[in-house]
């Protein structure tokens, strides 16, 4: 449905330009990989990495959306037609990923690895290019605060976000390894 609406009413590339879509897509792909990993252990590493990156993005995207963007966007939207669809779509894109990740972590024995903070940090850095490409292609910023009017400020904000992604992953890994200390998580440690 999202693909159809983006194709007809927006731009398919919006799914690449918006960080919210990154969080949603990475989380949904991760859930598919996780299901595959249940039957085939060779998918465990990819399931773990995608979980770490997805949760990191979700923990940044969703609170920021509900605290800063939704209160400014929703009041100007109607309750019928395409406006109703966008209300529904934005609510789901900014709720389902974090909720599904938290449920999965609670219900499984998934343990993050401390050394993977670098992957989350790198994912945060990669998003800078996507946001910039979106700004150039669309002719407007993807998000209000990081608007590319001052390149140093925008890149600085995104760099801080990348650092936060890495730090959050490390802290979550510490917590999960402490909480699940009886689990042999070392089986998933990559060389």
N, C-alpha and C positions, 0 to 999 in steps of 0.2 A: 504494500500500500504506500509506504513512504517513497519507494522508488517511483511509483506511478505519479504521485502528487508532485514530487520534485521534478520529474520530467515535464509534466504539463504546466505547472504553476510556478516553478522556481527554476532550479538549475541542479542537475545531477551532481555537479562538482561541489555543491554546497555540502554534500556528504563527506567531502575531503577537507573543505575549508573550515568548517565549524568544529571546534573542539568537542562540543556536545555530541556530535555525530561520531567522533573518534571514540569517546567513552562508550557510547551505545554499541557501536559496531564491534569494538574490541571485546566488550563484555559478551555480546551474543556469540561471536566466534569462539571465545573462550569456553562458553557453556557447551558448545558443540564439541570442541576438543576434549573437554572434561568427560563428556559422555563416551567419547571414543576411548579415552584413557581407562575407563572402567573395564573394558574388555581387552585392551592391548596396552601393556605397560610401556611400550616404546613411545607412547604419546604423553607419558607423565611429565617429562621435562618441558615440553611445549605447553602443557596444561598449566604447569606451575608458573612459567614465565608470563603467559598470557593473563593468568589470575593476578599476578603482581602488578603488571602494567594496567590492567583494567581497573582494579581496585584503587590504584593511585589516581588515575584520571577521575574516576567516579567520586572519590572523596574531595576532589577539588571542584569539579564541574557542578555537581548537584547542589551543594550549599550555596555556591556563588550564584547559581541561577535563581534559586528560590529566595535568596536574600536581596539580590541586587537587580536582576533582570526581570523576573516575573512581575514584581510590583510596578514596574515601569511599562511593561508591554501589555499585560492582560487588561488593564482598564480601558485601553484604546481599541480593544477587539470586541466585535459583536458576538452574539450567541447563536448565529445561524450561518449556513453556507461555509465558505472556505475559512472564515474566522473561527467557527466552531471546530472545524477539523484541526486548525493550527493550535488551538487551545488544547485539544485532546492530544495531538501529536507531541507538543512541547511538554505537556505534563507527563506523558509516558516516557519520553526520551530522558527526562530529568528525574525519574523516579525508579523505573524498572531496573536499570543497571546496578545501582547501589543496593537496592533491596535484594536483588537476586544474588549479588556477590556476598552480602552479609549472611544470607540464608545458607548459601553453599559453604562458606567458611565455618559457620556454626554447625552444620549437619555433617560435615566431612572431617577427615583428619588432615586436611591440607595444611602444610607448614611451609612458610616462605623461607628462603635462604638469604642471610644477611648480605652476602656478596652480590646479590642481584640488584642492589640499589643502583648500580651503574646502568643497568638496562632501563630502569624507570627514569633516571636522570636523562639518559640519551633519548628516550621517547619524548620527554618534555622538550628537549632541544629540537627534535625533528618537527614538532608541531609549530615552531616559530616559522619555518619555511612554508608550511601549509597556510598559516594565517596570513603571511605576507603575500603569497600567491593569490589567496582569496581577495585580499585588499586590492591588488593590482588588477585582477580579472573582473571583479564586481564593481570596482570604483568607489567602494565604501568600506569602512572597517567592519570586521566580523563582530567585534564587541566594542562597546563604548569606551572603556578606559584604555584599552590597548589599540589606539586608533591610527598609529603610524604617523601622526603629525610630528612627533619627535622620535626619530628612530632609536636614539640611545635609551630613552625612557621606555619605549615599547619593548625593545630587546631586553632591557634590564628587568622589566616586570616578568617577561617570559622566562628569563634565566632564573629569577627567584622562584618561579613556579617549578622549573625543572629541578632545582635544588630541593624544594619542598617534596616533590615526587620521590626523589631519592631518599631523603630523610624519613619520610613516612614509611616507605617500603622497609627500610632498615629497622625502624622502631616496631613495625608490625611483625617483622620476622623475629625480632627479639622476644616480643610478647608471645607469639605463637609457639616458638621453640621452648619458652619457659612454661607456658600453659600445657603444652603437649609433650612434656619432657620424656614421657614414657614411650613415645612413638619413635621408631627408628627412622628418622627423616634423612639420615645420612645416605640411605639407599638412592636418593634422588640427587645427590651432590654431583655436579658436573666437574670434569677435569678442566 
